[in-house]
Amino acid sequence: MLIDVHAHFLHDRTPRADWRERNASRLRAGERVGITFHVASILGSWGHTSPTYFPSPADCRYGNDRMLDLQREHAGRIRGYVAVNPNYTDDALSEIRRCLDAGMIGIKLAASRRADDRLLDPVCRLAAERGVPVLHHVWQHRRRDYPAQEASDARELATLAGRHPTVPFILAHIGGGGDWLHSLPLLRAVPNILVDLSGSGVDGGMLEACLDAVGVERLLWGCDLTIETGWAKLRYLEYLLPAEEIELVRWRNAARIFPRGAFPAD
């Protein structure tokens, strides 16, 4: 089994007219790589009718509805995160309950509010209650504010995880940009943060440093937008690790933190 813990899909109200083709191409590429399950989210309208990182409740609902459609259409291959904007607390909590009840298996938080902000606490308390992980968008070592987002870094995510020790947090795309060498030491003492290996970065020494910082039981395989770099990291991990440890990164760690039965045959 191979689980991609960080995938994305599109829908008809996103900026790309070729959204169907892009969705299909991800599934085709997944077949070639051997991906069993894509655990995915849709970030509202991807900026078409509200900002990508500050989506309106209506755009969140529409994107989540399309994610549920994909999960039903490809029940043997796709699982969904419910994506919410925590600035709308009541809407976010209601949407999380609705989508988890409909079969989604996790929560996606992007860059709508800094990770250490107390506004995220209600979402995380609900994650603990429902037994689901939170995938949080992270910029590796945020040195400044960026337009149209409230980007978080590992230190801020560690603060949030410390307040909610029973919730598994997934630090998004260690290879997704920024100084991952800054992020890793901050995670050593926070056992409920797992590192998502996705992102287009494939720097020399990155995977060795991740293993040294958090150990093989806190690594999750994923691709984000670039499946080819996920594939490259998987091939390199097979060089680094014995077979039983590769299985942890390929799927067993994911199966441990997502709800029981999320992945048939796990």
C-alpha positions, 0 to 999 in steps of 0.5 A: 500500500502507498498513501499520499497524505497530501494531494489536491484536486480542482473543480468547475469554479476554480481558475483552470478550465482544464480542471477535469484533465488535471484531476484525471492526470493526477489519478493516472500519475498515481497509478504509474507511481503505485499510489493506493489512496490520495488523501486530498483537499480542495482549497475553496475556489483556489482564489477564483471567487475568494482568496485561496488562503482566506476562502469564504464559507460558501467557497469552502462548502462548494469545494468540500462538496466537490471533494465529497463527490470525488471521494464517492466517485473514486471510493477505492482511491480518494479520501478527503480532508475538510478544508475550512477557514477558522476565521469563521469559527461557527461555520468551520465547526459546522462544516467539519462535522458535516464533512466528517459525518459524510466520510471525510477523514481529516481537517485541512488548515491552510494559511488563514490564521497563524497556527499558534493563534487561539482561534484555532483551538475550537477546530483542534478540540473538535479534531480531538473529539472526532479522532482525526488529524490536522494537516497544516500548511507550513512555510519552513522558517517564516521570516516575514509576512507574505501577501494574502496569507497568514503563513505559519512556521514550525515553531508556531505549529509546535505551539498549537500541537503542545496545546492539543497533545492528543491531536496528530498534526501533519506539518505540510510539505517539508520540501515545499519551500523555505528553510527546512533545516530550521523547522526540523529541530523544533519538532524533536520534542513535539511527538504529535507532529508528523512530517509530510515529505511532500513538496517539490524540494528534493535537496541533498540530505533532506530525508536523512535530516528528517529521519534524524530529527523525528525518526521513521515513525513520524514521517508521512509520504506525500506529493502535494502538487508534484508527484514526480518529486514524491516518487523520487523521494520514495525511491531514495527512501528505499535506498536509505531504509530497510523494508519494514521501515519503508512500510511505515513511511509508505502507509503504516504511519498514516493508517495509525493517525487517520480513523480506523478503517479509513484505508481498507486492507490497512 
